[in-house]
Amino acid sequence: EGCKALRLLDIKVGQQTAAPGWQGKSRMRAYKQSILDGFTNSVEEGFRLEGFSTPPAALASMDPMLDLSIPGLVGTPWQKRRALRLMLQRMSAQEMLRHFFDLRDTSGQGQHATKLAASWGTSETMEVTHHEVVARLAHLALACRLTLVPQKWVGSSIALAFDVGALPPRSESEASVRSRVRVKLLDWGRSELNTLDSHMELSDAQQRDRALYWGYYVEGLDRLLWSVMRAYHHRFGSDCAWREVIATVYDYDSITLNDFIGCVVIPLQKTEETTVELLGSSGTPVSVGRCASTLTYAVDYQTYPWRSRLHGVWSVRLIRATNLPPCDYMKGKATSDPFVVLQARSEDGRRFRQQTNVLTACLDPEWQETLEVPVI
């Protein structure tokens, strides 16, 4: 439909995504599916991510086989696909949306005034796209609430999609940008469209069965809508000033929790390239031997053209870290796989996160990545 590169989320809705005997699903397969539901985000938030087309570089750098690799032995393509799918299925809504709206690959790193005069900014495009996803998802949730009779849409998905091929030219209208956003029903093969007449012909047990599974679906859809609205509210809903961001360096682990390495608090004010010491969880400097672990960053502010819905953005450039402690001793390696999570905090308590790429087997990572904090 005219998209240069479509980014699409396949989100399976419902805390229970299979029913024995329904549309050819055997009891054994339904039982296996129920076990999978219990290990994924379905049981936590009522939906889970099944597929992610055209992922950003930050997500692509998160190798789900990293901690399972054996020197000299490479996993099969099937194993890699299964590991990636499980990583996506266990991903929380907050992390899923963080990657979905990451447009840094589209813009390149940083945008100068000359670029902004010719094309929309990264955060501008993200805000309008995010707002449109909220609006369309709200319409879908309302339509489901207004159905006359319960449905049985077991195992069906919702697709969220938009074009990430290029930032819109400055001459393109907001309506045109919104028109390339998609919120659609997906994978509807095992579902039925239950009408009032057909529902009245069902037995009491069948009607209760439809009500049960429709409740799972609607609750999951409502939770998905709430998650998307919450993400927008925290990132773009604050009219208070952003005072600081917290840059936290982690060691990426694919099968366990990421290891905390250190963090720094970065004031949001124009700052030339600056190197500071990382602080540990107790507030003391992180060091390896007698050498301190450091993070180098720079901060700038970019004003958007007057017709923009945003005033501008704080651009936090995460340049490099040095002398990081190795965290992979348990894997037989004296290295780390570092990445940075940047958390912005406003005066009224709103906060959101974004992250850099994971750089594997590196104690002196060079990211050279710019993360933005929008100002309305």
Secondary structure, 3 states (H helix, E strand, C coil): CCCCCEEEEEEEECCCCCCCCCCCCCHHHHHHHHHHHHHCHHHHHCEEEEEEECCCHHHHCCCCCHHHCECCECCCHHHHHHHHHHHHHCCCHHHHHHHHCCCHHHHCCCCCHHHHHHECCHHHHHHHHHHHHHHHHHHHHHHHHCCCCCCECCCCEEEEEEECCCCCECCCCHHHHHHCCEEEEECCCCCECCCHHHHHCCCHHHHHHHHHHHHHHHHHHHHHHHHHHHHHHHHHCCCCCEEEEEEEEEECCCCCCCEEEEEEEEECCCEEEEEEECECCCCCECEECCEECEEEEEEEEEECCCCCCCCEEEEEEEEEEECCCCCCHHHCCCCCCEEEEEEEEECCCCEEEEECCCCCCCCCCEEEEEEEEEEC
